Amino acid sequence: MKELALVTTSYPDRVAESGAEAAGAFVADFAAALSRHARVHVVAAADEDGIEERGDLLVHRFAVPRRPLSLLSPANPADWRHILTSLRAGSRALDRLAASHELSHVFALWALPSGAWARAVKRRYQVPYSTWALGSDIWTLGRVPVVRSILRSVLREASNRYADGLVLGDDVEAIAGAPCGFLPSSRRLDAPERTHATLPPYRLAFLGRWHPNKGADLLLEALAALNDEDWSRIEEVRYYGGGPLEDAVRAGVQGLIDRGRPIVLGGYLDRAGATELYAWADYLLLPSRIESIPVLFSDAMQCGVPLISTPVGDLRRLIESYEVGVVAGEATPEAVRAAIQRALAGAPADLASGLAKARADFDVDAAAKKFYDAL
C-alpha cells in the first residue's frame, strides 16, 4: 500500500468545528476518503506539537504562533516574525516525517507554503509531490513579485497540479507553464432526502463570512430593495455567519426587521447546523464579489438546494451548465435583487435533475479517487 503525506495549513482541531473553518473541514474529509486507498499521514498546523490518531489517519501537528495562517500577510511587517516561525515549523515537521517513513508522494494543500515544504522534501529525499491551489495562493500571494517567483518554481516542480476552480486552474497553468487539473473542494454532509418546493413563499438562506469579498453588504442592499410583492413570496430569510462587517450587517438586518421583513440573524454554524440550514432552505444565497468555487457550492449540491448567485469566478458556468439556480447579471445590489426576483417567480423543483447530477460530481470520495488514480 502506498504511503502518502498530506501537508496543509488547514486542518480542524479534535474539538468540534466552529463553522468558521470550512476549508479545514473539507481537508479532513478528503484525507479520510484518501485513506481508503493508501496509508495517509497528515502534517498540519496547530497550537502545539503532537501526534494524533484519527481512525486510519496519523496527524502530525506542528506548532505555529498564530492561526489561521491565511490571515498572515507578507505585506504586513508585523506578520513577518509569525510567518517565518510558521514556515520553519512546517518545513521541519514534513522533513521529520520524510526521514522516518518511506513516503511515495506528498500532496501539498496549498501551493504556498505547503508546496514549498514539499519541494524541499523532494530535493532532499527524492519524494515527488503534487499541489492543490486555492484562490488565495494565486490571486493574492501570486501578486507579490518575490513570492510569485517562488510560487512558479513550486508549481513547475510538482508532478501534478490541481486547483479548486476552473478559472483558477487556467491561472495556475499561466504561472506554471504546465497543465493543472480541477479537483473540487467538497466536505461530507449527512444530507437528508428532500422534496423541492413548487410554490412560494420560499425560504432563503445565507451562510458565510461577513466580508466585502463575500458580498455580505451587497446582499443586504439587494434584500432592502425588494418590494412588498417580492416579500410576499418569501417565508423567511436566515442570515448566518460572522466577520469584519458585523456592525454593518447587524444594522442592515435590524433595518429590515423594523420594516416588518421576515429575516433572522445568526452566527457561524457547525457542520450539523449548516446541514440543517441547507435542508430548511429553498434557495441558498451566494452574493460574492470575488470567488472561485466556494465550499458552499458543493455543500449546496450535496443537500440539493439551488443557488441564487453572482456571476463571479466559475459560478455562472457551473450554475448554468448544471441548471442548479439563478445567476445575477453582475455583482451589484441591483443585479442580485433582480436575480432574487427571478428565483421567486420560478420553482426550486424545476432544478431537481440538475442538482442530482451536480451532487454526484462534487463528491469528496470521487475527488480523493481522482487524485489517487493520477499518482
C-alpha positions as CSV (number, residue, x, y, z in Angstrom):
1,M,0.0,0.0,0.0
2,K,1.3,3.5,-0.9
3,E,2.3,5.7,2.0
4,L,1.3,9.3,1.4
5,A,1.8,12.6,3.2
6,L,-0.9,15.3,3.1
7,V,0.7,18.6,4.3
8,T,-1.6,21.5,5.0
9,T,-2.2,24.7,6.9
10,S,-5.9,23.9,7.0
11,Y,-7.0,21.1,9.2
12,P,-9.5,21.1,12.1
13,D,-8.6,20.5,15.7
14,R,-10.0,17.5,17.5
15,V,-12.5,19.8,19.1
16,A,-15.8,20.4,17.3
17,E,-15.6,22.6,14.2
18,S,-16.6,26.1,14.8
19,G,-18.1,26.6,11.3
20,A,-15.7,29.4,10.6
21,E,-13.1,26.8,9.2
22,A,-14.8,25.3,6.2
23,A,-11.5,24.7,4.4
24,G,-10.3,22.6,7.3
25,A,-13.5,20.6,7.3
26,F,-13.2,19.6,3.7
27,V,-9.5,18.8,4.1
28,A,-10.3,16.4,6.9
29,D,-12.9,14.7,4.8
30,F,-10.6,14.5,1.8
31,A,-7.9,12.9,4.0
32,A,-10.3,10.4,5.4
33,A,-11.5,9.5,1.9
34,L,-7.9,9.2,0.6
35,S,-7.1,6.8,3.5
36,R,-9.3,4.2,1.8
37,H,-6.8,4.0,-1.0
38,A,-3.4,4.5,0.8
39,R,-1.8,4.9,4.2
40,V,-2.1,8.6,4.9
41,H,-0.1,10.9,7.2
42,V,-1.4,14.4,7.7
43,V,1.1,17.2,8.6
44,A,-0.9,20.1,9.9
45,A,-0.6,23.4,11.8
46,A,-1.8,23.6,15.4
47,D,-1.3,25.4,18.6
48,E,1.2,22.9,19.9
49,D,3.3,20.0,18.6
50,G,1.9,16.4,18.8
51,I,0.7,13.3,17.1
52,E,-3.0,12.3,16.9
53,E,-4.6,9.1,15.7
54,R,-7.8,9.7,13.8
55,G,-9.1,6.4,12.6
56,D,-6.9,5.3,9.8
57,L,-5.0,8.6,9.8
58,L,-2.0,9.8,11.7
59,V,-2.0,13.5,12.2
60,H,1.5,15.1,12.8
61,R,0.9,18.6,14.4
62,F,3.4,21.4,14.2
63,A,3.0,24.5,16.4
64,V,2.6,27.9,14.9
65,P,2.3,31.2,16.7
66,R,-0.9,32.3,15.1
67,R,-3.8,30.7,13.2
68,P,-5.3,30.7,10.7
69,L,-2.1,31.2,8.7
70,S,-4.2,32.6,5.8
71,L,-4.6,35.8,7.7
72,L,-0.9,36.4,7.9
73,S,0.2,38.8,5.1
74,P,3.8,39.3,3.7
75,A,2.7,42.9,3.1
76,N,2.4,43.5,6.8
77,P,5.8,43.8,8.6
78,A,4.1,42.9,11.9
79,D,3.4,39.5,10.5
80,W,6.9,38.7,9.3
81,R,8.1,37.1,12.5
82,H,5.0,34.9,12.7
83,I,5.3,33.9,9.1
84,L,9.0,32.9,9.4
85,T,8.3,30.9,12.5
86,S,5.4,29.1,10.9
87,L,7.4,28.4,7.7
88,R,10.3,26.8,9.7
89,A,7.9,24.8,11.8
90,G,6.0,23.3,8.8
91,S,9.2,22.6,6.9
92,R,10.8,20.8,9.9
93,A,7.6,18.7,10.5
94,L,7.4,17.4,7.0
95,D,11.2,16.8,6.8
96,R,10.9,14.6,10.0
97,L,8.2,12.6,8.5
98,A,10.0,12.0,5.3
99,A,13.2,11.0,7.2
100,S,11.3,8.4,9.2
101,H,8.9,6.9,6.6
102,E,9.1,5.6,3.1
103,L,6.8,8.1,1.5
104,S,5.5,7.5,-2.0
105,H,4.1,11.0,-2.5
106,V,3.4,14.3,-0.8
107,F,0.2,16.3,-1.5
108,A,0.6,19.9,-0.6
109,L,-2.5,21.8,0.4
110,W,-2.0,24.6,-0.6
111,A,0.6,25.7,-3.2
112,L,2.1,28.0,-0.6
113,P,3.6,27.5,1.9
114,S,2.9,23.7,1.9
115,G,4.1,23.3,-1.7
116,A,7.5,24.9,-0.8
117,W,7.9,22.4,2.1
118,A,7.0,19.6,-0.3
119,R,9.6,20.8,-2.8
120,A,12.3,20.8,-0.1
121,V,11.5,17.2,0.7
122,K,11.6,16.3,-3.0
123,R,15.0,17.8,-3.3
124,R,16.4,16.1,-0.2
125,Y,14.6,12.7,-0.2
126,Q,13.5,12.4,-3.9
127,V,9.9,12.1,-2.9
128,P,7.6,13.5,-5.6
129,Y,4.8,15.9,-4.7
130,S,1.6,17.5,-6.1
131,T,-0.1,20.8,-5.2
132,W,-3.7,21.9,-4.8
133,A,-4.1,25.6,-5.2
134,L,-6.7,27.9,-3.7
135,G,-7.6,31.4,-4.9
136,S,-5.5,32.9,-2.1
137,D,-2.4,31.2,-3.5
138,I,-2.7,32.5,-7.0
139,W,-4.8,35.7,-6.7
140,T,-3.2,37.1,-3.5
141,L,0.3,35.7,-2.9
142,G,0.8,35.4,-6.7
143,R,0.7,39.2,-7.0
144,V,3.8,39.7,-4.7
145,P,6.8,39.7,-7.0
146,V,9.3,37.7,-5.0
147,V,6.6,35.3,-3.8
148,R,5.3,34.8,-7.3
149,S,8.8,33.6,-8.4
150,I,8.8,31.0,-5.6
151,L,5.2,30.0,-6.5
152,R,6.2,29.5,-10.1
153,S,9.1,27.2,-9.1
154,V,6.9,25.2,-6.7
155,L,4.2,24.7,-9.3
156,R,6.7,23.7,-12.1
157,E,8.5,21.1,-10.0
158,A,5.2,19.4,-8.9
159,S,4.3,16.1,-10.5
160,N,0.7,17.2,-10.7
161,R,-1.1,20.5,-10.2
162,Y,-4.7,20.9,-9.1
163,A,-7.0,23.9,-8.4
164,D,-10.4,24.0,-6.8
165,G,-11.7,26.2,-9.6
166,L,-11.8,26.2,-13.4
167,V,-10.7,29.8,-14.0
168,L,-8.2,29.3,-11.1
169,G,-6.8,26.3,-12.9
170,D,-6.2,28.4,-16.0
171,D,-4.3,31.0,-13.9
172,V,-2.2,28.2,-12.4
173,E,-1.3,27.0,-15.9
174,A,-0.3,30.5,-16.9
175,I,2.1,30.8,-13.9
176,A,3.5,27.3,-14.1
177,G,3.6,26.8,-17.8
178,A,2.2,23.3,-17.2
179,P,-1.2,21.6,-17.0
180,C,-3.5,22.0,-14.0
181,G,-6.4,19.7,-13.2
182,F,-9.6,20.5,-11.5
183,L,-10.2,19.0,-8.0
184,P,-13.4,20.2,-6.3
185,S,-13.3,21.1,-2.6
186,S,-16.1,19.1,-1.0
187,R,-16.9,18.1,2.5
188,R,-19.1,15.3,3.6
189,L,-22.5,16.2,4.9
190,D,-25.2,14.0,6.3
191,A,-27.8,15.4,4.0
192,P,-31.4,14.1,4.2
193,E,-33.5,13.4,1.2
194,R,-35.6,16.4,0.3
195,T,-38.7,17.4,-1.6
196,H,-38.2,20.6,-3.6
197,A,-40.8,23.3,-3.2
198,T,-43.1,24.0,-6.2
199,L,-44.9,27.2,-5.0
200,P,-44.0,30.2,-2.9
201,P,-43.5,31.5,-0.2
202,Y,-39.9,30.3,-0.3
203,R,-37.1,30.1,2.3
204,L,-33.9,31.9,1.6
205,A,-30.6,31.4,3.4
206,F,-27.1,33.0,3.6
207,L,-24.2,31.4,5.4
208,G,-20.7,32.9,5.1
209,R,-18.1,35.4,6.2
210,W,-19.4,38.9,6.6
211,H,-16.8,40.4,4.4
212,P,-16.9,42.6,1.2
213,N,-15.4,39.8,-0.9
214,K,-18.3,37.5,0.1
215,G,-20.8,40.3,-0.7
216,A,-22.4,40.3,2.8
217,D,-23.2,44.1,2.4
218,L,-24.3,43.7,-1.2
219,L,-26.9,41.1,-0.3
220,L,-28.4,43.3,2.4
221,E,-28.8,46.1,-0.1
222,A,-30.5,43.8,-2.5
223,L,-32.9,42.5,0.2
224,A,-33.7,46.0,1.2
225,A,-34.6,46.9,-2.4
226,L,-37.2,44.1,-2.7
227,N,-40.8,45.4,-2.8
228,D,-43.8,44.2,-0.8
229,E,-44.9,41.9,-3.6
230,D,-41.4,40.2,-3.6
231,W,-41.5,39.8,0.2
232,S,-44.9,38.2,-0.1
233,R,-43.2,35.3,-1.9
234,I,-40.6,34.9,0.9
235,E,-41.5,32.9,4.0
236,E,-38.2,33.9,5.8
237,V,-34.6,34.8,5.2
238,R,-32.0,33.3,7.5
239,Y,-28.7,35.2,7.5
240,Y,-25.8,33.4,9.3
241,G,-22.1,33.9,9.7
242,G,-19.7,36.4,11.1
243,G,-16.8,38.6,10.2
244,P,-15.4,42.2,9.9
245,L,-18.7,43.7,8.6
246,E,-20.6,42.6,11.7
247,D,-21.7,46.1,12.7
248,A,-23.0,46.9,9.2
249,V,-24.7,43.5,9.0
250,R,-26.5,43.9,12.3
251,A,-27.6,47.4,11.4
252,G,-28.8,46.2,8.0
253,V,-30.7,43.3,9.3
254,Q,-32.3,45.4,12.1
255,G,-33.4,47.9,9.4
256,L,-35.2,45.1,7.6
257,I,-36.8,43.8,10.8
258,D,-38.0,47.4,11.6
259,R,-39.8,47.4,8.2
260,G,-41.5,44.1,9.1
261,R,-39.4,41.9,6.8
262,P,-39.1,38.2,8.0
263,I,-35.3,37.9,8.5
264,V,-33.4,36.1,11.2
265,L,-29.7,36.8,12.1
266,G,-27.4,34.2,13.5
267,G,-23.7,33.3,13.9
268,Y,-21.4,30.7,12.3
269,L,-22.8,27.1,12.1
270,D,-21.0,23.9,12.7
271,R,-21.4,21.1,10.2
272,A,-24.7,19.8,11.6
273,G,-26.1,23.3,11.9
274,A,-25.1,24.1,8.3
275,T,-26.7,20.9,7.1
276,E,-30.0,21.8,8.9
277,L,-29.9,25.2,7.3
278,Y,-29.5,23.8,3.8
279,A,-32.2,21.3,4.4
280,W,-34.5,24.1,5.5
281,A,-33.8,26.5,2.7
282,D,-35.4,26.5,-0.8
283,Y,-32.6,28.8,-2.1
284,L,-29.1,29.5,-0.9
285,L,-27.8,33.0,-1.5
286,L,-24.2,33.4,-2.8
287,P,-23.6,37.2,-3.4
288,S,-19.7,37.1,-3.6
289,R,-17.7,39.8,-5.3
290,I,-14.6,37.5,-5.6
291,E,-14.9,33.7,-5.7
292,S,-13.6,30.6,-7.4
293,I,-15.8,27.7,-6.4
294,P,-16.6,28.0,-2.7
295,V,-17.1,25.0,-0.5
296,L,-20.6,26.4,-0.1
297,F,-21.3,25.4,-3.7
298,S,-20.6,21.7,-3.1
299,D,-22.4,21.9,0.2
300,A,-25.5,23.1,-1.6
301,M,-25.2,20.4,-4.3
302,Q,-24.9,17.7,-1.7
303,C,-28.0,19.0,0.1
304,G,-29.9,19.6,-3.1
305,V,-30.6,23.3,-2.5
306,P,-30.5,25.6,-5.6
307,L,-28.5,28.8,-5.6
308,I,-29.0,32.5,-6.3
309,S,-25.6,33.7,-7.1
310,T,-23.4,36.5,-8.6
311,P,-21.6,35.6,-11.8
312,V,-18.0,35.6,-10.3
313,G,-15.3,33.0,-10.8
314,D,-16.8,29.7,-12.1
315,L,-20.2,30.2,-10.5
316,R,-22.0,31.3,-13.7
317,R,-20.5,28.5,-15.7
318,L,-21.4,25.8,-13.2
319,I,-24.8,27.0,-12.2
320,E,-25.9,27.5,-15.8
321,S,-24.4,24.3,-17.2
322,Y,-25.8,22.1,-14.4
323,E,-29.0,24.2,-14.2
324,V,-29.0,24.5,-10.4
325,G,-30.0,28.1,-9.8
326,V,-30.3,31.7,-10.9
327,V,-27.2,33.9,-11.7
328,A,-27.2,37.7,-11.4
329,G,-26.0,39.7,-14.4
330,E,-23.2,41.3,-12.2
331,A,-22.1,41.6,-8.6
332,T,-24.2,44.6,-7.7
333,P,-27.1,45.1,-5.3
334,E,-29.5,45.8,-8.3
335,A,-28.5,42.7,-10.2
336,V,-28.7,40.5,-7.1
337,R,-32.2,41.9,-6.4
338,A,-33.3,41.1,-9.9
339,A,-31.9,37.5,-9.6
340,I,-33.8,37.0,-6.4
341,Q,-37.0,38.2,-8.1
342,R,-36.4,35.7,-10.9
343,A,-35.9,32.9,-8.5
344,L,-39.0,33.8,-6.6
345,A,-41.0,33.7,-9.8
346,G,-39.8,30.2,-10.5
347,A,-39.8,26.9,-8.5
348,P,-36.9,25.0,-6.9
349,A,-38.5,21.8,-8.1
350,D,-37.7,22.7,-11.7
351,L,-34.0,22.4,-10.9
352,A,-34.1,18.9,-9.2
353,S,-32.5,16.9,-12.0
354,G,-29.5,19.3,-12.4
355,L,-29.0,19.2,-8.6
356,A,-28.8,15.4,-8.6
357,K,-26.1,15.4,-11.4
358,A,-24.0,18.1,-9.6
359,R,-24.2,16.2,-6.3
360,A,-22.5,13.2,-7.9
361,D,-19.8,15.3,-9.5
362,F,-19.0,17.3,-6.4
363,D,-18.3,14.4,-4.1
364,V,-15.3,14.1,-1.7
365,D,-14.9,10.4,-2.4
366,A,-14.7,11.0,-6.1
367,A,-12.2,13.8,-5.6
368,A,-9.9,11.5,-3.5
369,K,-10.1,8.7,-6.0
370,K,-9.3,11.1,-8.9
371,F,-6.2,12.2,-7.1
372,Y,-5.1,8.7,-6.1
373,D,-5.6,7.3,-9.6
374,A,-3.4,10.0,-11.1
375,L,-0.4,9.1,-8.9
